[in-house]
Every structure is written in structure tokens, then in C-alpha cells.
Amino acid sequence: MIFRQITHDDLGCASYLIGDEKAGVAAVVDPRFEVDEYLELARYMDVRIEHIFETHTHADHVSGHGRLAAATGARIHIHEDAAAVYAHESLRDGDELMLGALKVRALHTPGHRPEHMAYVLIDTDRGPEPWAVLTGDTLFVGDTARPDLAVEKSEGARGIFRSLRQLVSLPDQVEVWPGHLGGSMCGGPGMDMKICSTIGFERAHNAVLAIADEDEFVTQALAQLGPQPPNFQAIVELNRGSLLVEGVQLLPLTPRQVEQHRSDGALLIDVRTDQQFDDAQIADSVSVPIVRAGFGTKLAWLADREQPIVFIGRDDGDGQRAGQLAVAVGIRKFAGYLHGGMTNWRQEGRPADRTERLALIDLAGRTAVEPELQVLDVRERSEWETGHIPGSHFMPWHDIRAVPEGLDPAEPIAVVCASGQRAATAASLLRRYGAERVIHVVQGGVPAWARLGHRLESPVPRPAAP
């Protein structure tokens, strides 16, 4: 039997190649947009990819089902509630399909989305019992899926609660292989980076599964919700619509062309490390480092789908890779990338700005001698409410569309988050929107501030409703 997990580390997504080597047949479950690895594995194992299974219409990344079907002629299977426009074979709860000796049983598990399916795998050569379940976006290692990407969130949470009851009724030894790993925005804060688990282990140790009361489950599921993934509705429509089979060409640009695109209103995204960006940057560019997971998701927060993007990297490879990751989240309008990277820009003697960096350990002393220094916390609201630096202002990094109200753009602004990573992007956004003196706080954030012995404050509790 064939079973391979293929991960997209930037998005935290997992897809699967399954099948029967002796029968020469295979299927891909939840294919990512870049399909080369599935084709290479199929050639290596001498099998034909004849089927494509979707657990649901994805909201955080563009599916590769169109490209894979075009390359192989495989049939696409998805639940009938998906309302898919493309040619497909609809599935219902309990439907089974044989891939040689591998039996794939569809299990309808709505909640995350109404059409959501899990796939139970049975190796009939070894026995009639299921040995694994591909849980998609319902059950993760250590957590469960978010309920607010398709229906009213309370309704979605109730659907997930009931679907989880189906999954945990499987035997303890059944392996759990999820559609996402830790870091994805499709799950809760308890998601683990482990690639798999078992039904028995999750039943014993997954705190969410321990909630036996449906109303309590709904309350806790809604309380832990983070911001919705950016552009999720547009991504759903791409995945539900006509099959998308083409990538997007990314053109190399000279520094002169980059400057022209900037003047014409293009969004300049610098994908180098935040330190490299701080030291030298093109005016109005935004720092979104490609060396850390989540590049595509962060870019989707910032990009206007109709605004051309120029990528700026260390070299051409950075720009080309950024384009691939952008396409994976449904962004397809590009002006190109800076040919030769930032080195080429500097070699031509073109102007470069810089951003001041300040180690967290020095922030307290700096505020003591510069009372005009403003501190902006760019974490999520849930983080802010657990405690923040006294006197600091608040605006999540992805919501910055201007200098936040209450901040003086002419006075220095120190930008802080939990580690310095989100602060880098936020600092570049503030500069783009007119702040004159921006300081990027590095080597720690608010949690480290507390560990240094400084006081944190929390919002004043809201009065109880009468």
C-alpha cells in the first residue's frame, strides 16, 4: 500500500498520496497548487494518479486539483454540498471507492464547511478494520478546526462538535492524519506541529475532545477564534469555480522599472530578512520575510488582489519563490521581481531608507529619557488583553492602513509584538503611511518584557450587562 504525506510548510497544509503499488493506481487527497511532487512520486512508484479527493472547498489556499486533473486525467471527488462548478463526481456519507486493495470510505463531517469529508482508509489485504483516517480540517493533532469560514460561527461549531463524535467513535488504534499542522489559521491555538496522532491518543489528551457538552464546546470554540484568514471568500470561489490550471508568469524587472511601478501604485514587498530590510530598503516597501513560515498568509492580509505586486529579494530566486507562495493563496497580479535583488538596486546608486532597531532590553531606558517615544503593540487582541506594556497603543499589524489614531506621526514610534517578527512588517507599514521616525523593537517582545521584571497592564474589565 502507498501512503505519503506531502506538506506545504509555509501554509501549514498537508496533502496525501495514497494507493496500491501492485495495482498501479493512486489518488491525491487535498492537492496543493504545485503538483510536481505528486507526479514525481507517481513516476517513481510506477502508479497512475486516477483520483483526486477533496476534503472540502479550501478557504486558505488554492487547490491543485485543476492542474493535477489536467496532467493525469484523474477524476475529482468532493461532497455534493460543495456546489462545485467544475467537472467532478459527487460523494455522500458512506460512499466507498477501491484503489486496488485500498478501500477509501467517505465520512461526512460538516462544521468547518458544510461539505467537509473525512476519508477512512482500510487496507483490505491486511484486514477489514480501518487503520487510518484523513481528517482534513475537522480534527487536528491537539485541537480542532475553526467554525467560521462558511456558515454562522455558532452553527459551524455545533457541526464540528457532532462530526468529532463520529471521528472519536473510530477504534483507538486508527491513525489520525490531518489536513493542517501547527501554524495554520484553519485551527485553534492548540494545534501541534506533529504530523499525525491516533484516535485513542487524541481522545485521551486533546482538551477540546474532553468537552462533552455541546453548548460548552460552542462557547469555548468561539472564545478562541482568531482573525479570519484573509481573502478566504475569494479563495473559496477560486476552488469552487472553473478548474484553474495555469500559474502566473513573473517577470524580472530592472531598478528603473521597479521605480516606475512604485510610482504607478504597485505594492513593493521585500522578502529578505527583517534585519536586511532595516539596514536598506526601497521607499514605501513592506517587509514580509520569506524565510519564515506564513509568508503567503501574511501577504494575503496586505495585498489588494487588483494591485500589482513587485517582489524584492536577495536575488532572483527569492522573487520567484515569493511568486509561487503568493499564487498558492490566490494572489495572481504581479508586476514582477527586482532582477538581481537589492544588490542590483544598490549597485546603481539608487536611494535606500533604513529603519532603526532597538533591543527590547533597552526599551525601558529609552522611554525614560525620551518621554515623546510612543509604543505601538501590533499583536492580536487576545494577546493584548492578557497584558501589555503600560501606556502602549494597540493595533494588530494586519489592520494598519494608516498611522493609528492617537499616534503622532512626527514623533518616534517603537513597534513591538511578541518576538519582533510581526513588528518588522508593522514598522514598514507605518513608514509607508507617513510615520517619520519608526523604531523596530527586536530580540524579544511583550512576554520577554514581563520576564525582564517590568510591569504589564490589562484592559479595564467591561461592566457586566444588567
Sequence and secondary structure as in RCSB ss.txt:
>XXXX:A:sequence
MIFRQITHDDLGCASYLIGDEKAGVAAVVDPRFEVDEYLELARYMDVRIEHIFETHTHADHVSGHGRLAAATGAR
IHIHEDAAAVYAHESLRDGDELMLGALKVRALHTPGHRPEHMAYVLIDTDRGPEPWAVLTGDTLFVGDTARPDLA
VEKSEGARGIFRSLRQLVSLPDQVEVWPGHLGGSMCGGPGMDMKICSTIGFERAHNAVLAIADEDEFVTQALAQL
GPQPPNFQAIVELNRGSLLVEGVQLLPLTPRQVEQHRSDGALLIDVRTDQQFDDAQIADSVSVPIVRAGFGTKLA
WLADREQPIVFIGRDDGDGQRAGQLAVAVGIRKFAGYLHGGMTNWRQEGRPADRTERLALIDLAGRTAVEPELQV
LDVRERSEWETGHIPGSHFMPWHDIRAVPEGLDPAEPIAVVCASGQRAATAASLLRRYGAERVIHVVQGGVPAWA
RLGHRLESPVPRPAAP
>XXXX:A:secstr
 EEEEEEETTTTEEEEEEEETTTTEEEEES BS  HHHHHHHHHHT EEEEEE SS  SSS B HHHHHHHH  E
EEEEGGG   SS EEE TT EEEETTEEEEEEE  SSSTT EEEEEEETTT SS  EEEEETSEETTEEB S SS
S HHHHHHHHHHHHHHHTTS TT EEEESB TT TTB TT  S S EEHHHHHHH TTTT   HHHHHHHHHHT 
    TTHHHHHHHHHSS         EE HHHHHHHHHTT EEEE S HHHHHHSB TT EE  TTSTTHHHHHH
HH  TTS EEEE SSHHHHHHHHHHHHHTT   EEEEETTHHHHHHHTT   B  EEEEGGGHHHHHHH TT EE
EE S HHHHHH B TT EE  GGG SSS TT  TTS EEEE SSSHHHHHHHHHHHHTT SSEEEEES  HHHHH
HTT   B         
